[in-house]
Amino acid sequence: MANGRLDHSLYCRIVLLVVAGALAACGQSGGLGNMFQPGQIVGGGTKQMTDVQPVAGFLPDTSLLRPGGSGQAALFYRNPTANFASYNKVMLDPVMIWAPPDSQLNTVPPAQRQAVADSFYSDLYNALKKRCQMASSPSPGTMRMRFALVDAKIPNAAVNTVATYTPYASTAYGVASLAFNNGVGYFAGTATGEGYATDATDGALLWEAVDKRGGTTAVAENTLNTWLDVDHAFQAWSDQVAARMQELGACRR
């Protein structure tokens, strides 16, 4: 294993072994239809991962974080005294790249990192504006949100292409993901994000969160876009943040 990844020969061995097992299972049970839920083999979805810790320096107070519940981030804090119903506007700051020294993001060219930050911001803004009034300056009733991409693992495009166009690759990929990697694809990318919100006028902390997502089946969708899983994580986070605001009683127009 090099740099925390399986080498190419081991990938091949895993795929071949799992294909053999999958074909044997087909022969015994008549198919794999009962083994998977829709979207696990063909899709491009992402799965929440719980092996995550906050990166120092971005969130206001990481000591407040606790494991999140259903529908929440992996680590989450909500101010128990905050009156979320009093917030009907959101001020969204530009997304930051806040990567620790060992992050793969540090090897990405600056222009590409900027494009990734802009993409995350666009997804967040577009999701929030469907439910909230967007503000450009602090005012009463405004929640100020800040987000950062703190880590990302970008998959090897060559490995993805080989896996996708090999016979039975999507079946083998799905089986291998479930059997050996807790449903997160071996050939997938991962993204870790952090975010928090304050009262735009007095700076009181309202909530903060850390979440990590990994691609489940991106090799079956578009192997030439090595950022595809990261893009999907942005979309999932954006939709969840917007929905969560209304669940908390904020942004009721």
Secondary structure, 3 states (H helix, E strand, C coil): CECCECCHHHHHHHHHHHHHHHHHHHHHHCCCCCCCCCCCCCCCCEEEECCCCCCCCCCCCHHHCEECCCCCCCEEEECCCCCHHHCCEEEECCCEECCCCCCHHHHCCHHHHHHHHHHHHHHHHHHHHCCCEECCCCCCCEEEEEEEEEEEECCCHHHHHHHHCCCCHHHHHHHHHHHHCCCCCCCCCEEEEEEEEEECCCCCEEEEEEEEEEECCHHHCCCCCCCHHHHHHHHHHHHHHHHHHHHCCCCCC
